[in-house]
């Protein structure tokens, strides 16, 4: 196994926000931030002010935020821009003939890159809204940051394009035993989904999945059930109640099939489980921004980092075990007795599963 000791997985927003702000305070060269949601609240203001301080010190600061996920207007970042920071909004909402689907092509990636040496990647936005959520954020140091910067520069360059045809999206970036895999809006490609399929199909002992929005397509559902038939233990942890109620209703449609197929389904009982990760055989990890659902794989720009670094795999196993301690199992009898009105809404929402 590859060794990469300078790494840490965070699940508590208070801890990783503190770590991020500390690293921003120590920055000497540059700070690059790409995030879906950067809110005008206590957390957002603190990050904005920390970045403003560094800009005034002459540090290069570049920010890319999604115009769907981020609500603050330009005035929230105006002082940053006045002092030399570059702040771009990804794909502003536009009116097209296919308004709804085209505007669903969002940048859902979440990265903080500092001084070409420090990288944060995972599930977390910059928002007070999610302070009580359980997240999964990986901090690593080293040359892998240079590869994340390639992604960041490409995204900044293409921040207002609705159809990205660049071949660089198709390339998996590799360095120091890490793989960086990106998705872009595509019905055919869905690189992260196919990567997950490959990992599940190659699993020998165990598949552990955490996702806040669990709507797996047919191929993924079949791969999980077939893995169980091979003797692989497959465990999925999801929030009992996510922040998107429609997803919770629709996912119920799939849970009975997976339960009868031998997949262990667990509900996280805390405020919300927002972690997005996968661990195969306690050896191969994948951490990033992608949800285990149609929308992430089909319509959004997503990013994951994967590898077999023993220290990271062990930390992720400990993180998942910590999540598991706050879960209860799926109740098949309650599922069988669920009200007809719920089944009706499952049916109604089914055609919209790619957009939830």
Phi, psi and omega in degrees: 000148176288151181246133180208080191289336185277074182212153176207135175258129178251144173237344182261116181306322180301320183287315183282333173295318177300316180296317179299313181296323177296316179292324176297317180299326182271356184301140182239345185234302187204155177223122178241125182235127175232121187208150180285315185233122176230099191267154174272077178217191185302318180289314180300317179296321181295318178293317179300316181292323177295319178292322178298319178300319181289324177299318180294337177276357179095008179282137178288125180233126176230136184228134174234119182233152181275136185282345173276313184283335185254123184269330184303139177284180183300332183297332180297328182254007189299318181293323175302312182295319180300330182264009170112357177287149175257119181236119181237145174260134181276119173048082177297150182299128181230161181260115178239170174300319176258057187309312190291310184288321183292322179285351174281354179279084187255161172266103185260006183289153183221108181218143168232122185237129187229127171055030178062012186226339184242131179232135167244131177215142179164219191258351196268138170266179175259093188197137174290336182305328186252021184299331182263006180277159172263120184246180172217107182234128180257128172252125176227153176239147178133189186290348177301334178301326179297327178286319175298326178295327176299318177297314182299314181297319179298317182292323177297316181297325185252028189295338184240025178256133181268343178231101181264117182249012183295132179294343181295336177293334185277349187266130172278125181274140184226137173192136174053035179085359177266148168243132174248118184240132182240148171248151171223161184305114182194130175285327187272317188287292180042062188298318182292318178301315180292328175294316177298319177303314181299315181296316181295319181293331181268354182298148182243330185232317191205141173233121178243129183230132170240131177202136178286329182236103189252095176227073183286139176289176185302317183298318180292318179298317180295319180297320180294316180294319179294326176297318177300318180296336176279355182099009179275136175275120182245122182235130177240127177246128181222160178290145174298318177225110176278183177273002177238094187299324181300323178294319180299321180292311185292323183299332181302331181300329185265343192290324179298315179301316181291320178300311180293339176277358176098002179283131178276122183249128183234140176257127174281129187265359178285192183302306176195139173262113183248003180294146181227099185204166180213138180227124183250122174055028182057022187230312183257124182247158171215125184225138178176213186258349190280129171279162180269063184211170183299315188298314179299312185290332189256325191241350189241153169282118182229164178213139173227156172240136183225159178176188179233028179294124188300318183294321181288316178301320180293318178297321179293321177299319179292321177300312181295321178297322176296320176297316185298329180296340181253030183242163167231154185282159176294133182258101184294327180292319177295323179296318179295330182266005184302147187299154178297327180296325177292317178300323178298314181291328174301316180294317181296321184281341186307316180296343182258014186299334181282347186248359183271000000 
